[in-house]
Amino acid sequence: MIRLDQYWYGKHLLTFLLLPLSWIFCGLVLLRRKLYMAGILHSTGFPVPVIVVGNITVGGSGKTPLVSALVHWLQAQGFKPGIVSRGYGGRARHWPQQVRPDSDPQMVGDEPVMLSRNCKVPMAVAPDRVSAVQALLSHSECDVIISDDGMQHYRLARDLEIAVVDGIRRFGNGFCLPAGPLREPQGRLRTVDFVVSNGLAMRMEFPMEVTATHVVNLVTGEQQPLEYFRGHHGVHAVAGIGFPGRFFAYLRKQGLQIVEHPFPDHYAYKDTDLEYGDDCTVIMTEKDAVKCARYALANAWYMPVTAHLDDRFILSFRAKLDKIIKQKQQLQS
């Protein structure tokens, strides 16, 4: 069965049939934003800087690697960052939830657990990001909050917005949901502080390169360089992310011969999903490994990635952050 999102990156008859719904969606999105801008709908601000890293399209664009890179940079500069997220896919009965490296991804979501393990900073998740920030500040001494996603969650007032663009797929057919992948019209990018492109950057965008050098065994924690698997035939590549094609293309670029196994983003794996009737190596994304580690597959490995940020972006980001901090200190004095 072909999913609707597979029509978003081309021109198809179904796309044009859905255009009336797309226009209605765009209109409602614009109206909602204007209501927040006018103060009719209320946004909640905080005494510490709140940075939203999001996008205007559905599906993976590279937000989470960028969040991780920003957190590590902030730590290196002496800040005490914290992270909030929606906790997409989490089935907890009560929100907000504190996230730790050993949290259950079925309760709080896969990406939050991955971020907690990578960043080791205070983190809270909730569909209402405001309550997540409140929980974080009441249980920690964070002086900067980063929201992983949430650009359209206007109830959370933000001091700085970073929009991440998929440098390969860009904006698809350019239409809003459901005819296209846009959560908001492209003009929304003119209102953000930074546009970061995961890949080739266009004018007024900052480039970001996401790379990987090794894989980690799900059972033993052993590390091997990607080149180690170049001579292996029929490596099973597993990806339940927003854009599995990027992961598969990266493995092929490293010289691996792979068999693709794409799954929907945030997919809840069953043990049978990883049974391929042979003993060939399985390589998956780090987000998938968070959920699949419990199956203890000795032949399964995951590939951690690192985002490399442009120096010009870092300089401009630091200048804006310092200005925000100074303004907040003046308001509190």
Secondary structure, 3 states (H helix, E strand, C coil): CCCHHHHCCCCCHHHHHCHHHHHHHHHHHHHHHHHHHCCCCCCECCCCCEEEEECCECCCCCHHHHHHHHHHHHHHCCCCEEEEECCCCCCCCCCCEECCCCCCHHHHCHHHHHHHHHHCCCEEECCCHHHHHHHHHHHCCCCEEEEECCCCCCCECCCEEEEEEECCCCCCCCCECCCCCECCCHHHHHHCCEEEEECCCCCCCEEEEEECCEEEECCCCCEEEHHHHCCCCCEEEEECCCCHHHHHHHHHHCCCCEEEEECCCCCCCCHHHHCCCCCCCEEEEHHHHHHHHHHCCCCEEEECCEEEECHHHHHHHHHHHHHHHHHHHHHHC
